[in-house]
Amino acid sequence: MRKLQTNPNETSAIEQMKKKRPENPGKNARESDRRVTRTRELLEQALLALIKEKPFDSISVQDIVDRANVGRATFYLHYQNKEDLLGSGFAGLQATLREQQKAVRRSGVKLDEMFFAFSFHLLQHAHKNREVFPAMLGKNGGVAIQHVLRKLLTELMREEVSAISSVKESSQMPTAAAVEFLSSGLFGLMVWWLNGRARLSPEEMNDTFRRLAIPVLRSAVR
């Protein structure tokens, strides 16, 4: 049988393609994901560290990348500006708290136990980060941070009131009024607590909030 001739140039090209081909595409994707996650963590940590030192309004993107030790171009691969970076951090927290709410509602517990399922986890998170949270809620946080946190609380409260209202036949109080009252109340309590005006644990603070807030929620969905 006649032996087929192989073009040396063609063989060389095939070998080059084999060398360039990733041995494990899935592994490379995972490594890329880890690098992205690590970069975002560095940038978030850098922003939080800077907030403890000076007002948010005076922090620049250059300050953040210098502290995180990453390039400015890298920052803009992930975020549009420092406000986007700030919002991304709070969005992760909100997603975690929202899942906590949903998990409790699915568990079939009594109605009272469904109320404010997210609040303890929020207060626990704030307590774990008590070195930076007072700065975020105080003068260093400025209007931008307070706006983001208030928005987070308002959305969580709106979901809470709507979910509880769905199992009730009528409501004697405008939902918007209850949402505003509850979200502003929790925000004010957090500022009061984290500024050291009360030496309460997260569990005690959550119990205090629930004692004050549950009657309001009951009135809203009665």
Number of C-alpha atoms within 10 A of each C-alpha: 3 4 5 6 6 8 8 9 9 10 11 11 11 11 12 11 11 11 10 8 10 11 10 8 10 10 11 12 11 11 12 12 12 12 12 15 11 12 18 20 14 18 25 19 16 18 23 21 16 21 23 17 12 14 16 24 15 11 15 14 18 14 15 24 19 14 16 20 13 15 12 14 9 13 21 12 9 14 16 11 12 21 15 11 19 19 17 15 15 15 15 11 15 19 13 14 20 17 13 16 21 15 13 17 18 9 9 10 10 10 10 12 11 20 21 22 21 22 24 19 18 18 21 16 14 17 18 11 13 16 14 21 21 23 24 23 22 17 14 20 21 17 14 14 21 16 13 16 19 16 13 19 23 21 16 22 25 17 15 21 21 16 17 19 18 10 10 11 8 11 13 10 15 11 18 14 10 20 24 16 16 23 22 15 15 22 17 12 17 20 17 14 19 23 16 11 9 11 11 13 13 20 14 12 20 22 14 13 19 20 11 14 19 15 10 17 24 17 13 22 22 14
